Amino acid sequence: MYKNKESLSTERVLFQGTHQIGMFCQRIARFGKILISGALGCLSMAALPSAHASVSALEKNFVIPNFRFDDGNEIELRQHYRTLGTLRRDATGRAQNAVLIMHGTTGSGLGFLRDQFAGVLFEEGGILDANRYFIILPDSIGHGGSSKPSDGLRARFPAYTYEDIIRAQHSLLTNHLGVDHLRLVMGTSMGGMLSWMWGVTYPGFMDALMPLASLPVEIAGRNRMLRKMIIDAIKTDPSWNQGEYDRQPDGLREAVNALIVMTSSPLFQQSIAPTRAKAEVLLESLIDRYTDRLDANDMVWAFDASRFYNPAPRLNRIEAPLLAINSADDQVNPPELGILNKQIQHVMNGTGVVLPITGLTRGHGTHSLPSIWGPYLGRFLTLTQSDTYTKKLELLFPRTDDWHREAPASFTARFETSEGSFEVLVDRTWAPRGADRFYNLVSNGFFDGVAFHRVVEGFVAQFGISPDPQVTKAWESLAIKDDPVLASNRRGCLAFANSGPDSRNTQVFINLVDNSRLDQKGFAPFGEVTSGLDVIDRLYAQYGESSGSGMRSGQQAPLKQGGAKYLTTHYPLLDYILDASVVSTGELLSSATPSVARESATLCHAN
């Protein structure tokens, strides 16, 4: 990971060492949905079949009359797009939940609706849940349903550039969709490069930027050579006929050959094609898939659109926090060039991440697998919330009345996490002081961004240490007195951790099994998980006690002093809480009858 001195101080996410890479593989193997068979990293997701997720998108066109391109040509431009979710505005009327996601070369916004992408990000409980965000998926000029050479103009189509693409997208947002501000701008490959362009061209328009599989410099070296090979393979074929062909020219196949080499993933391709025969079959199937879906003119114009791309001289104009994610096996943007390391220094709030090569990365195509980089996105969104500074001030001064309210007789708290969501029903009669403290921690946002720092299979999942060491220090002396143990530490029940009498503070654990033996040690449950217990069971547990352990272990000092920076450096695969909130009041658990709907095997109230 690379970052400059002024970047987000709580974010450090470079994976290093074989031990952490092994953990990374295990983490990915159970985070979200991954399509392995038949997948190959490519500049876009256009050429590869995949099931679509269950999310529903609205698909429309926006026509821009007399759109003027940088080359001086004007046409009536059709800007095709898809949206998910509903646009919401703040009290001033400014858009507050819009997310722009841009595809790669030869792709379209449709690719983001595939299960491997939308099924991880957009569905209920996902990091970009379409119930919470207004997601905009435009087809760039020359791609998908937007105006492109193959519509009829062929070689007479304007020689568009990336600058043209983002101007058309900006017009779509501001003049058609009424979006005057973006919560997040992100993109894959070409879309990643467009994300850099958005940052330098419209620096005050977004809260955060996340380019994937891209670099913020002029396309040169091997990258430009391969793009030129693709272009020349088509244009030097006589059957191309200056773009006026009746059937796809043979040069399209040669161009596809170069594209396959350009975006190949050696480790993955060796694993699925370990023999000469299998390799040749794979090659032919890839060529057929690409040539069946691509048009020669569209391909030439798309690959040449990057010819003037070079945001490097203007990187200091970027105002929003930026998180750039590349993969070490990306041959389009190889890390050995050192470009990301150098250029990120010029971004005021910039962070660079290079994911290690594993059996589950897909080279350049890793950009389309949020199962791999999704945790970074979730943490980045938490760190870039507009109210982060105000919330920190509130957490630093917890002695106000807002932190000492009596909890309702019962209430439900909902936790959105990097693994999914779960709900907790709290009964104040079980442990009044514990219920009050938990209610105030949840209500005031203390748990937002907090990691599950201790997950021990067959025992507990523990959380509650702030990612900010200053906040942790502010709470050190604010322990609450003990409650009598009236409920039992059975599976799904929650209790505050402690280091002895009257030492309960902010750390809470969820019992993963029947731990009723803890009842005699003063751990007083105050509620139970009523939905999402399977989410708790899936929390990353490979670190065990090493990533923080319990309050009585004496091993938490590095975590408390280092906060998020310590965890993401040494234990980067931990799951964490995106958002916690009180969602309703409900029945008292002490008087409730276990129902079929409740996931816990028994009620905690058993004493």
N, C-alpha and C positions, 0 to 999 in steps of 0.2 A: 504494500500500500504506500502511496506517495501522497504527501500533502504539504501545503505551505504553513508557515508559522501562524497565520491568522485564521486557519480553517477550523472547522468544527472540532473542538477539543475533546469531545466525548466519543469520537468515532475513529476507530483504528481497526482495520479489518483484513490485513494481509495474512494469509495462511502460510505458515512456514514449517518445514520439517516433515519427515515421513510419518510421524505419529499423528500430527494434525491432519495430514492428507488422508490417512486411513480413517480418521474420525469423520472427515468431510464426506468420504464415500458412504459411510454408514448413515450420516445425517441425510444425505440426498436420497438414499434408498428408501426412506420412509417419509420424506416431506413431499406432500402433494402427489401429482400424477406425472409420470414420465412415459413417453412413447419411445421405446427402444428399437423394436424391430422395424427395419426399413427406413429409419431416420438417417439423415445425413446433413451435416452443417452446410448451409448455403447462404448466399447474400440475402436471400429472402426465404419465406416459407412457401412461395408460390408453387414450386414444382413438385411438392411432396404431398401425397394424400394423407389425411388424418381425420379422425372423427371430430365433429364439432361439439362444443359444450352446449349445455341446456340454456344458456343465457339468450335473451331475445334482444336483437338490435334493430333500430329504426334505420332504414336505408333511403337516402334521398340524394338529389343533385342540387347544386347551387350554381347558377349561371352568372358569369361575370362578363358583361358586354364589353367589347373592345379592350380586352386585357392586353396590355402592352408588355412584351417580353424585353429582356435586356438586349437582344439582338435587333430591336427596332420593329419587329413584326407585331401585328395585332390580330387577334382572333376572338371570337365569342368562346370563352373558356368554360368548359363544364368541369366543375369541381365536385367529384363524387365523394360521399362520406357516409359513415355509419355512426350512430350514437347509442349509448346505453345509459340508463338512469335518468335522473331529473336534475336540471340545473337549479342550484340554490344560491341565494344572495344573502349578504350580511345586512346589517341595519342601515348601511349607507347605500345599498343597492348594488354593490360590487359582487360579481360572481366569486364564489368561495370554494366550490367543489369540482371545478372543471379540470379534467386531465386530458392532455393531448398525447397520443401515442402514434408514432410514425414508423412505417414499415421500411424494409430494405429494397435494394435494387431488384427489379423485375417482380416485386411482390405487390400486395394490396392490403388494405385494412381487413379484408376477409380472413387473412391468415391469423389474425389475433383472436379470432373466434374459435379456433381449434381447441380441443380439449386440453392439450398440453400447455396452452397459454391461458385461455379464458377460464378453463376448469380449475386452475390454480389461483388466478388473480380476481376474476370478475364475479364468480358465483358467491352465494351467501356465505359470509364468514371469511371471504378472501381478503387479501390485503387491499385490493382496489374493488371491494364489493360494490356492484352496480346499484345497490340500494342506498349507498352512501355517497358515491361519486357520479359525476356526469362525465362519461368517458367518450371522447371524440376520436374516431378512427378514420382519418381522411385517406383517400387514394391520391398519391402525389401526381402531379402533372406527368403524363406519359405512362401512367400505370392504371391497372384495374379499370374502373368505370369512369375515370376522368379522361379528358381530351388527350389523345395520343396519336402518333403517326398512322397506326393501322386503322383509324376511324375513316380515313379516306384521303387525307392530305399527303400521306406517305412522306417522301423526302422533302416536300414543301412545308412540312410542319416546322414551326419555329425551333431553333436550336436552343432549347431551354437550359437553364442552369439551376443550381440549388437556390440561388437568390430568387429566381422566379417562383420556385416551389413554395418557399416560406412566405412570400408576399401573397400568393394565392390563398395559402392557409390562413394567414392573418386576416385577409378579407372575409374568408368564410366565417371565422370566429366573430369578428367585430361587426360586420355588416349584415350577417345572416343569422347567426346563432345568438347574438347578443352577449357574447362572452368578452368581457373587458379585462379579465384577469384569470390566470391559470394556477391552480394549486400545484400542478406538476407538468413538466414537459419531459417526455422520454421517447426513445426510439431505438431501433435495432439496425446496425450496419449503416446503410445510407440514412436511416432514421436517426441513428446516433449522431452522424455528422450534421444532420439538420438540427438536432438538439443543440449542438455547439453554436450553429448559426443563429438559432432563436435567441440564445443567451447574449450574443454580441450585437444582434440587430435590434432586439426588443428587450433590453436589460431589465426594465422594471415591470415586465408583464407577467412574471411568474414567481412563485414562492420557492420552487426547487427545480433542478435539472438533473436528469439521469441518462446520459448517453451510454449505450451498450455497444460493444464491439466496434470501436471507432477511435480515431486519433484526430486532434485538432490542428492538423498541418496540411500543407499542399500535398496532393496525391502525386507521389514521385516514386523513384526506385522500382522495386519489383512490382509493387501495386499498380503503378501506372503502366509498366511494361505489359502486364497481363491484361489490363483493360484495353490497351492498344492492340494486343494480339486478338482479343475478342472482336473489337471493331473492325480490324483489318481482315480477319477471317471472313467476315461477311462482305465488306465493301470491295475486296479484291476478287471476289467470286464473280465471274461474268454473268452468271444467272441472277445476280442481285439486280442488275440492269438499272443502276442509279435509283434504286428503290421502287421501280415500277415492275415488280415480278408478279407472275400469275400463281406461282406456288412458292413455298418457302425455299430459298436458295440452299444449295448443298453446304455453303459456307456456314449456315446456322449450326450444323452438326460440329464443324470444326471449332466454332466459337464455344459451343457447349463443352467440348473437350477441355478447352482452356479454363472455363468456369469451374469445372469439376476439380481440376488441379488447384486452382486458386483457392478454393474453399474447402479443400479436403482435410480430413482428420485422420492422420496416420494410425494412431492407436485404435480408434474405433473401427476403421476400415479393415485393419489387420484382424481384429477380433471377429468380425462378421464375414470376412473373406480370407480365411487362412490358407487357401490353396489356390493354385493358378486357375483352375476351372471356376471356382466360386468368385474369384476376383473378376474374371472376364464376364461372367453372368451379371455381377453387380454393375459393372461398367455399362453394359448394354442396357440394363434396366434403367439406369440413371439417365443415359443419353435419350432413351425413348421418352421418359417422363418429362424431361426438359423440352425436347423438341416438339412434343405434342402440345405444349402449353405456351410456348414463346413465339413471338413474331420477330423477324429479323430486324425490321426498321425500329420497332419499339426497343429492341435490345441495344442497337447502336446508339440511339438517342439517350437511352437511360445511362449507359456506361460513360458516354461522353459528357453527361451533365455535370460531372464532378471536375471538369477541366480547370475551372477557376476557383475551386473550393480552397480556402486557406484562412481560417479564422484566427490563426496564431497571432498576427500582429495586433489583434483587438481583444485578446483574452482578458486584459485588465478592465474591460468594459463590463464584464459579467458581474452582476450584483447578487443574484440568487445563489444560495449554496448549491454546489454541483458535486455529484458523485458519479465518477466515470468507472465503468466496470468492463474489463476485458478478460480474456481467458488466455492462459499461457500456451495453449495449443492452437491459437488463432493465427493461421499463416498469412492472413490479410493484414493483421496488426501485430506482428511478432514482438514480444516484450524485449527481446535482446536489442532492439533498436534504441531503447531508452527514451523514446519520444514522450511517452506519458509522464514519466518521472520528471523530465525537464519542463514540459509545458504546463503541468499542473501547478508549478510554482508561480505562474503568472495569473492564476485565478484566485481572487481574494479569499473565497470560501470554498476552495476546491479540494477534493479528495479523490485519489486514484486507487483502484483495486485491481489486482491481477489474480484471477482464480487459478489454482494449480491444476495441472493435468491429472485427470483421474479416468477410471474406466467409464464414467458417466458423463464427462464433458464431451462436447461434439465439435471441437475446434471453433471455427467462426460461428457455427450454428448454435453454440451454447447460449447465444443471445436470445434464442426463442424458448429457453427452458427456465421459466421462473421457479421451477422446483429447485434449481440450483442457487440462483441469486435472489430469490424472493425475500429471504430473511434480511438481506441488506436493504432492500426497498422499504420493508416495513419499519425497520429501525430509522432509516433516513426520513421517512414521513413523520415519525414521532419527533425527531430532532428538529424538524423544520416547521412545526406547527407555529402559526402566527402568534399564539399566546404563550409560547414557551418561556419567554423572559418574565412575563407577568406571573406565570404559574410558579417559576422558580422563586420569585420573591415571596410568594405566599407560603411555599414549602420551607423557606428559610426562617420564617417567623410564625411558628405554629402555636404560639401562646394566645392567639386571638380567640374570640368567642366562636368563630366558625369551626374551630378544631375541638370544641368541647360541648357539642350538642348531644343531647340524649337521643339515642336511636329509636325509631319506631318499634312497637312491640314485635313486629316481624317485618322483614324486607327482603327483596331479591336483588342481588348484585350480578351484573353480567360482565364477563371478562372476555374481551377479544384478544386472542393471542396469535403468535406466529404459527401455531398449529391448528387453530380453529377457535371456536367459542365454547364457553361453559357458563352455567349459572349456579349461584349459591343462594340458598334460602337460609336466612339467619333468624333465630329465635332468641330474643333478648332474655327470656326467663332462664335460659341455660347458663349464660355467663354475661351478666349485665355490663360489667366494665369492658370485657373483651368485645362484646357486640357494639358498644358505643365507640370504642377506638377503631374498630374495623369500618363502621359506618362513616366515620369522619375521614379516614384514610381514603376510602373509595370515593366519597362525595367530593373531596377536594383534589382528586387527581394524583394522589401520592404514588399509586401503583403504575401509572402510565409510563411505559418504557422500562419497567423493572424486569429483570431476568429471573427465571427459575434457576437460581444458582446452585441448588442442591436437589438433584433428582436421583434417588437411590431405589432401584428396582426392588420390589418386595418390601418397601418401607414407606418413604414419604417423598413428596415434591414440595420444596420450600422456596419462598420468595419474600421480598420485602426490604432488600437493601437498595437504597436509591442509586441510580447511575451517576449521581452527582455527589462527590465526596463532601462538599460543603453542606449539602442537605443532610447527609448521614450524620455529620458532626453536630448539626443543629438539633438533632433528635436524640442524641446520646443520653441526655439526662431526663428524658421525658417518659420514663417507664410508668406503667400503671400497676396498681395493686392487684394482687391475685383474686380470682374468683374461686368459689368452691367448685369442685369437679362434680357436676350434676349429670353430664352426658358422658358418653363413652367414645373413645378414639377408634371407631370402627371405620371400615372402608368408606371413603367419600366424605368423611367428617373433617372439619377445619378447626384448628386451634392455634393460638399464638405460641411461638417458640419462646423459651426462656433460658436463662443461665443460672437460675436459682430463684429464691422467693422474691416476689414483687419486682421482677426484671423484664416483664413483657413490654415490648416496644413497638416495632413495626413489622417484624418478621412473622410470617404465617406459614404453617405447613398443612398440606392435604394428605390424609392417610391413604396410601395406595392399597393397603390390606388391613385386616383387623389388627390394630395395634393397641388393644384394650389394656395391655400391660403398662401403657404410658399413663393410664388414669391415676395410678398410685404415685406418679412422679410430679403431679400438680399441673398437667397439661389439660386445660379445661376447654372442650369443644364449645363452639358458639353457633355452628351452622353446618350445613352439609351441601354437597354438590347434588343438584337435582336434575341437571341435564348437562351433557357433554363430558361425562366421566371417561368416555373413550378418548377424548382429547387429552385429558390428564394422563391417561395410560400411554399416550404416544409421545409425551414430552421427552426430549433428548436426555438419555440417562447414562451415556457412555463415560462421562467424566466422574460420575458417582460423587464421593465425598471430596475429591481433590479440588473441585472448583469453588469451595467455600465452606462446606461442611455445616455443622450446626453451631448454635450460640455457645454451647458448652465445650466445644472442641478447642477453642483458642486459636483457630486457624483463619479467622475472618479478617484479620488486620489488613492484608494486602488488598482484599476486595473492597473493604470500606475506604481505604486510603486511595485506591486507584480507580474505583467506580467502573464506569462503562469502558474506559480505556484499558483497564486491567483485564476485564473479561474478554473483550473483543480481540485483545492481543494474545492471551493465553488460552481462552476457552470460547472461541468464536462461534461454536455451533449451538450454544445454549438457546433454548426457546425463551421468549420474553412476552410481556404483556403490552399489547398495542394501546388498549383503552379499557378502563374499568369504570363502571357507573352503576348507580342505584336505579333500577328500572321500575320497581313497583313495590308495594306492600302486599303481604299475603297472609295465608293461614299460619297459625302457630304450629310449629313442628311438634311441640310437647303434647298437643291435643289432637294432632292429625293422625289419620289412619293411613298406613302405607298403601300407596296406590300402584296400579300396574304401570302408570306413566313414570313413576319415580324410578330412576336408574339404580340408586343405591340398594344394595341387597336388604339392608335393615335400616331403621332409623337409628341415629346416634343416641337418641334419648332412651337409654336402657337402664340407667341407674335408679 
